[in-house]
Amino acid sequence: MPCQKARPVVLEPLVTAEIETPADTVGDITSDLSARRGRINDTRPKTNGTTSIAALVPLAELENYASRLQSMTGGEGNFNMTFSHYEPVPANIQQELTRDYKSAGSESSAM
């Protein structure tokens, strides 16, 4: 198949997430972001007892993040995000997407 010979790559949007959280929850937040394939770029303590965290995170990993952040911070954390750029999806996720696409194609051809 010509398309497969081209070795297509799936890209995903990455966002810069700016999170403000109480200082005592920074470890939980950074661990959670890392588990979501996030890369912590900066942490800065603020004078009001909070810490600002800047991270680059795949947009797909931030679904329902507002409620998760509220849960981890006792309702005291907040965040905003802005589009940064696109990057290739990691190989293991790309293989998963390919597998799902192929199985969806075989299901629709059976109809």
Backbone as a printed PyTorch tensor [residue, N CA C, xyz], in Angstrom:
tensor([[[  0.8360,  -1.1700,   0.0000],
         [  0.0000,   0.0000,   0.0000],
         [  0.8940,   1.2500,   0.0000]],

        [[  0.7390,   2.1690,  -0.9360],
         [  1.6130,   3.3390,  -1.0260],
         [  1.6260,   4.2020,   0.2330]],

        [[  0.4920,   4.3490,   0.8680],
         [  0.4130,   5.1880,   2.0630],
         [  1.2960,   4.6340,   3.1750]],

        [[  1.3090,   3.3270,   3.3380],
         [  2.1010,   2.7020,   4.3920],
         [  3.5940,   2.8550,   4.1150]],

        [[  3.9860,   2.8630,   2.8400],
         [  5.3890,   3.0380,   2.4940],
         [  5.8730,   4.4420,   2.8730]],

        [[  4.9660,   5.3960,   2.9070],
         [  5.3220,   6.7630,   3.2670],
         [  5.5970,   6.9110,   4.7650]],

        [[  5.2330,   5.9050,   5.5450],
         [  5.4010,   5.9210,   7.0040],
         [  4.7480,   7.1520,   7.6430]],

        [[  3.4270,   7.2370,   7.5430],
         [  2.7400,   8.3970,   8.1160],
         [  2.9100,   8.4500,   9.6320]],

        [[  2.8420,   9.6410,  10.1630],
         [  2.9870,   9.8570,  11.5950],
         [  1.7750,  10.6440,  12.0880]],

        [[  1.2100,  10.1990,  13.1860],
         [  0.0830,  10.9000,  13.7970],
         [  0.6510,  11.9760,  14.7260]],

        [[  0.1270,  13.1910,  14.5780],
         [  0.5500,  14.2920,  15.4350],
         [ -0.5360,  14.5890,  16.4580]],

        [[ -0.1180,  15.0890,  17.6290],
         [ -1.0820,  15.4730,  18.6490],
         [ -0.7670,  16.8830,  19.1380]],

        [[ -1.8080,  17.6270,  19.5220],
         [ -1.5720,  18.9800,  20.0300],
         [ -1.0250,  18.9340,  21.4560]],

        [[ -0.0370,  19.7820,  21.7080],
         [  0.4860,  19.9670,  23.0550],
         [  0.1240,  21.3640,  23.5180]],

        [[ -0.1710,  21.4920,  24.8000],
         [ -0.5260,  22.7720,  25.3770],
         [  0.4450,  23.1120,  26.5020]],

        [[  0.6180,  24.4040,  26.7130],
         [  1.3480,  24.8570,  27.8870],
         [  0.3090,  25.0490,  28.9790]],

        [[  0.4480,  24.2930,  30.0550],
         [ -0.4780,  24.3960,  31.1830],
         [  0.1990,  25.2020,  32.2900]],

        [[ -0.5000,  26.1910,  32.7770],
         [ -0.0360,  27.0080,  33.9030],
         [ -0.9560,  26.6780,  35.0740]],

        [[ -0.3780,  26.0920,  36.1030],
         [ -1.1730,  25.6250,  37.2400],
         [ -0.7440,  26.3800,  38.4870]],

        [[ -1.7140,  26.8700,  39.2240],
         [ -1.4300,  27.4870,  40.5160],
         [ -2.0430,  26.5950,  41.5820]],

        [[ -1.2190,  26.1830,  42.5240],
         [ -1.6500,  25.2070,  43.5110],
         [ -1.0650,  25.5350,  44.8820]],

        [[ -1.7330,  25.1150,  45.9510],
         [ -1.1250,  25.2910,  47.2690],
         [  0.2380,  24.5790,  47.3050]],

        [[  1.1850,  25.1780,  47.9990],
         [  2.5540,  24.6530,  48.0280],
         [  2.6190,  23.2040,  48.5040]],

        [[  1.7240,  22.8070,  49.3910],
         [  1.7950,  21.4360,  49.9190],
         [  1.2680,  20.3740,  48.9500]],

        [[  0.7340,  20.7700,  47.7990],
         [  0.2490,  19.7820,  46.8250],
         [  1.1070,  19.7150,  45.5590]],

        [[  2.2260,  20.4360,  45.5370],
         [  3.0730,  20.4760,  44.3430],
         [  3.5290,  19.0790,  43.9270]],

        [[  3.9510,  18.2640,  44.8740],
         [  4.4060,  16.8990,  44.5520],
         [  3.3120,  16.0740,  43.8940]],

        [[  2.1030,  16.1570,  44.4240],
         [  0.9800,  15.4160,  43.8390],
         [  0.6830,  15.8970,  42.4200]],

        [[  0.7160,  17.2070,  42.2300],
         [  0.4000,  17.7700,  40.9150],
         [  1.4660,  17.3970,  39.8960]],

        [[  2.7350,  17.5520,  40.2520],
         [  3.8030,  17.2250,  39.2990],
         [  3.8230,  15.7360,  38.9770]],

        [[  3.5470,  14.8910,  39.9620],
         [  3.4640,  13.4400,  39.6980],
         [  2.3180,  13.1160,  38.7550]],

        [[  1.1790,  13.7580,  38.9860],
         [  0.0170,  13.5300,  38.1320],
         [  0.2900,  13.9950,  36.7030]],

        [[  0.9210,  15.1550,  36.5550],
         [  1.2430,  15.6470,  35.2090],
         [  2.2280,  14.7220,  34.5040]],

        [[  3.2170,  14.2220,  35.2240],
         [  4.1820,  13.2900,  34.6310],
         [  3.4960,  12.0070,  34.1820]],

        [[  2.5410,  11.5310,  34.9690],
         [  1.7960,  10.3290,  34.5910],
         [  0.9440,  10.5640,  33.3430]],

        [[  0.6400,  11.8200,  33.0550],
         [ -0.1410,  12.1950,  31.8700],
         [  0.7730,  12.5960,  30.7050]],

        [[  1.9930,  12.1670,  30.7340],
         [  3.0040,  12.4490,  29.7120],
         [  3.3770,  13.9300,  29.6590]],

        [[  3.1610,  14.6350,  30.7630],
         [  3.5120,  16.0430,  30.8400],
         [  4.9830,  16.2310,  31.1710]],

        [[  5.5190,  17.3500,  30.7320],
         [  6.9070,  17.7180,  31.0340],
         [  6.8900,  19.0180,  31.8150]],

        [[  7.3720,  18.9540,  33.0360],
         [  7.4100,  20.1360,  33.8960],
         [  8.5340,  21.0450,  33.4090]],

        [[  8.2010,  22.2900,  33.1070],
         [  9.1860,  23.2610,  32.6340],
         [  9.6730,  24.1810,  33.7390]],

        [[  8.7970,  24.4640,  34.7150],
         [  9.1580,  25.4430,  35.7260],
         [  8.2310,  25.3220,  36.9250]],

        [[  8.7700,  25.5380,  38.1100],
         [  7.9530,  25.6880,  39.3140],
         [  8.4720,  26.9230,  40.0470]],

        [[  7.5220,  27.7670,  40.4590],
         [  7.9060,  28.9980,  41.1410],
         [  7.0250,  29.2190,  42.3660]],

        [[  7.6720,  29.3110,  43.5290],
         [  6.8880,  29.6420,  44.7270],
         [  6.3940,  31.0850,  44.6360]],

        [[  5.1920,  31.2940,  45.1360],
         [  4.6230,  32.6450,  45.1580],
         [  4.5150,  33.0960,  46.6170]],

        [[  4.3240,  34.3710,  46.8080],
         [  4.3030,  34.9150,  48.1740],
         [  3.0480,  34.5540,  48.9620]],

        [[  1.9940,  34.1370,  48.3000],
         [  0.7360,  33.8380,  48.9880],
         [  0.6120,  32.3700,  49.4070]],

        [[  1.7240,  31.6300,  49.4430],
         [  1.6850,  30.2290,  49.8660],
         [  1.3130,  29.2630,  48.7610]],

        [[  1.2520,  29.7670,  47.5440],
         [  0.9620,  28.8850,  46.4120],
         [  2.2160,  28.7380,  45.5570]],

        [[  2.1480,  27.8020,  44.6410],
         [  3.2430,  27.5820,  43.7010],
         [  2.6660,  27.5600,  42.2940]],

        [[  3.3900,  28.1690,  41.3740],
         [  3.0090,  28.1770,  39.9700],
         [  3.8280,  27.1010,  39.2570]],

        [[  3.1470,  26.2530,  38.5140],
         [  3.7970,  25.1720,  37.7750],
         [  3.5090,  25.3820,  36.2990]],

        [[  4.5580,  25.3530,  35.4870],
         [  4.3960,  25.4330,  34.0310],
         [  4.7950,  24.0830,  33.4580]],

        [[  3.9410,  23.5360,  32.6000],
         [  4.2080,  22.2160,  32.0250],
         [  3.7150,  22.1630,  30.5860]],

        [[  4.3500,  21.3140,  29.8160],
         [  3.9360,  21.0370,  28.4430],
         [  3.2520,  19.6710,  28.4750]],

        [[  1.9740,  19.6360,  28.0760],
         [  1.1660,  18.4250,  28.2420],
         [  0.3590,  18.1550,  26.9750]],

        [[  0.2570,  16.8750,  26.5500],
         [ -0.6350,  16.5650,  25.4340],
         [ -2.0730,  16.9300,  25.8030]],

        [[ -2.7420,  17.6070,  24.9010],
         [ -4.1140,  18.0410,  25.1680],
         [ -5.0200,  16.8650,  25.5270]],

        [[ -4.8400,  15.7380,  24.8810],
         [ -5.6870,  14.5680,  25.1410],
         [ -5.5930,  14.0960,  26.5930]],

        [[ -4.4840,  14.3870,  27.2490],
         [ -4.2870,  13.9430,  28.6330],
         [ -4.9460,  14.8690,  29.6520]],

        [[ -5.4710,  15.9920,  29.2130],
         [ -6.0700,  16.9540,  30.1460],
         [ -7.5910,  16.9250,  30.1680]],

        [[ -8.1740,  15.9020,  29.5770],
         [ -9.6320,  15.7640,  29.6260],
         [-10.0620,  15.6400,  31.0860]],

        [[-11.0140,  16.4270,  31.4950],
         [-11.5350,  16.4530,  32.8710],
         [-10.4840,  16.8490,  33.9070]],

        [[ -9.4360,  17.5630,  33.4760],
         [ -8.3680,  17.9040,  34.4090],
         [ -8.8220,  18.9010,  35.4820]],

        [[ -9.7300,  19.7820,  35.1400],
         [-10.1930,  20.7760,  36.1210],
         [-10.7680,  20.0930,  37.3580]],

        [[-11.5950,  19.0800,  37.1720],
         [-12.1810,  18.4010,  38.3300],
         [-11.1220,  17.5900,  39.0810]],

        [[-10.1830,  17.0070,  38.3570],
         [ -9.1020,  16.2650,  39.0140],
         [ -8.2380,  17.2130,  39.8510]],

        [[ -7.9150,  18.3740,  39.2890],
         [ -7.1130,  19.3570,  40.0150],
         [ -7.8490,  19.8330,  41.2690]],

        [[ -9.1350,  20.1000,  41.1410],
         [ -9.9220,  20.5210,  42.3030],
         [ -9.9040,  19.4610,  43.3930]],

        [[ -9.9800,  18.2030,  42.9790],
         [ -9.9460,  17.1010,  43.9370],
         [ -8.5910,  17.0070,  44.6440]],

        [[ -7.5050,  17.1440,  43.8860],
         [ -6.1650,  17.0250,  44.4660],
         [ -5.8030,  18.2090,  45.3600]],

        [[ -6.3970,  19.3650,  45.1230],
         [ -6.0240,  20.5760,  45.8670],
         [ -7.0930,  21.0330,  46.8530]],

        [[ -8.1020,  20.2320,  47.0600],
         [ -9.1730,  20.6390,  47.9690],
         [ -9.9090,  21.8730,  47.4780]],

        [[ -9.9950,  22.0190,  46.1610],
         [-10.7170,  23.1390,  45.5660],
         [ -9.9070,  24.4280,  45.4730]],

        [[ -8.6210,  24.3790,  45.8090],
         [ -7.8190,  25.6040,  45.8300],
         [ -6.9270,  25.7930,  44.6020]],

        [[ -6.8320,  24.7960,  43.7310],
         [ -5.9720,  24.9230,  42.5580],
         [ -6.7370,  25.4340,  41.3550]],

        [[ -6.0150,  26.0570,  40.4390],
         [ -6.6290,  26.4510,  39.1700],
         [ -5.5740,  26.3580,  38.0810]],

        [[ -6.0470,  26.3300,  36.8470],
         [ -5.1020,  26.2350,  35.7390],
         [ -5.6830,  26.8620,  34.4920]],

        [[ -4.7880,  27.1760,  33.5730],
         [ -5.1990,  27.5850,  32.2380],
         [ -4.2130,  26.9580,  31.2700]],

        [[ -4.6230,  26.8760,  30.0400],
         [ -3.7500,  26.2590,  29.0510],
         [ -3.8430,  27.0310,  27.7470]],

        [[ -2.7350,  27.0050,  27.0140],
         [ -2.6820,  27.6260,  25.7020],
         [ -1.9860,  26.6690,  24.7520]],

        [[ -2.4470,  26.6700,  23.5140],
         [ -1.8470,  25.8020,  22.5090],
         [ -0.3670,  26.1340,  22.3580]],

        [[  0.4570,  25.0870,  22.2330],
         [  1.8910,  25.2850,  22.0300],
         [  2.2950,  24.8550,  20.6220]],

        [[  2.1460,  23.5680,  20.3270],
         [  2.5590,  23.0440,  19.0240],
         [  2.0820,  21.5950,  18.8890]],

        [[  2.3880,  20.9960,  17.7520],
         [  2.0870,  19.5790,  17.5240],
         [  3.3740,  18.7770,  17.6270]],

        [[  3.2490,  17.5430,  18.1300],
         [  4.3680,  16.6020,  18.1850],
         [  3.8630,  15.2270,  17.7720]],

        [[  4.7650,  14.3770,  17.2710],
         [  4.3550,  13.0120,  16.9510],
         [  3.8860,  12.2770,  18.2110]],

        [[  2.8520,  11.4770,  18.0400],
         [  2.3520,  10.6380,  19.1170],
         [  3.4100,   9.5680,  19.3920]],

        [[  3.6630,   9.2030,  20.6560],
         [  4.6240,   8.1350,  20.9400],
         [  4.2750,   6.8490,  20.1870]],

        [[  5.3020,   6.0830,  19.8540],
         [  5.1350,   4.8770,  19.0250],
         [  4.0940,   3.9150,  19.5830]],

        [[  4.0910,   3.6840,  20.8900],
         [  3.1380,   2.7220,  21.4670],
         [  1.6920,   3.1920,  21.2940]],

        [[  1.4540,   4.4800,  21.3960],
         [  0.0950,   5.0020,  21.2180],
         [ -0.2730,   4.9840,  19.7380]],

        [[  0.6910,   5.2700,  18.8820],
         [  0.4300,   5.2170,  17.4430],
         [  0.0540,   3.7930,  17.0260]],

        [[  0.7280,   2.7980,  17.5730],
         [  0.3910,   1.4030,  17.2700],
         [ -1.0200,   1.0790,  17.7430]],

        [[ -1.3810,   1.5890,  18.9120],
         [ -2.7300,   1.3840,  19.4420],
         [ -3.7770,   2.0180,  18.5220]],

        [[ -3.5050,   3.2340,  18.0590],
         [ -4.4270,   3.9150,  17.1480],
         [ -4.5790,   3.1400,  15.8380]],

        [[ -3.4700,   2.6330,  15.3140],
         [ -3.4950,   1.8560,  14.0710],
         [ -4.3230,   0.5890,  14.2600]],

        [[ -4.1080,  -0.0840,  15.3860],
         [ -4.8530,  -1.3110,  15.6840],
         [ -6.3500,  -1.0160,  15.7800]],

        [[ -6.7030,   0.0760,  16.4930],
         [ -8.1120,   0.4500,  16.6280],
         [ -8.7250,   0.8060,  15.2750]],

        [[ -7.9620,   1.5110,  14.4380],
         [ -8.4380,   1.8950,  13.1040],
         [ -8.6980,   0.6640,  12.2500]],

        [[ -7.7660,  -0.2730,  12.2840],
         [ -7.9320,  -1.4930,  11.4850],
         [ -9.1230,  -2.3180,  11.9530]],

        [[ -9.3060,  -2.4160,  13.2770],
         [-10.4420,  -3.2090,  13.7700],
         [-11.7620,  -2.4950,  13.4740]],

        [[-11.7830,  -1.1740,  13.4970],
         [-13.0050,  -0.4280,  13.1440],
         [-13.3190,  -0.6160,  11.6730]],

        [[-12.2990,  -0.6650,  10.8280],
         [-12.5000,  -0.8770,   9.3930],
         [-13.0500,  -2.2530,   9.1000]],

        [[-12.5710,  -3.2600,   9.8390],
         [-13.0670,  -4.6230,   9.5950],
         [-14.4990,  -4.7700,  10.0970]],

        [[-14.8640,  -4.0220,  11.1470],
         [-16.2450,  -4.0690,  11.6460],
         [-17.1920,  -3.4030,  10.6610]],

        [[-16.8010,  -2.2820,  10.0640],
         [-17.6970,  -1.5860,   9.1530],
         [-17.8280,  -2.3360,   7.8240]],

        [[-16.8000,  -3.0710,   7.4160],
         [-16.9140,  -3.8230,   6.1650],
         [-17.7780,  -5.0740,   6.3420]],

        [[-17.9890,  -5.4960,   7.5850],
         [-18.8280,  -6.6760,   7.8570],
         [-20.3140,  -6.3150,   7.7870]],

        [[-20.6290,  -5.0060,   7.7940],
         [-22.0400,  -4.5860,   7.7960],
         [-22.6280,  -4.6430,   6.4350]]])
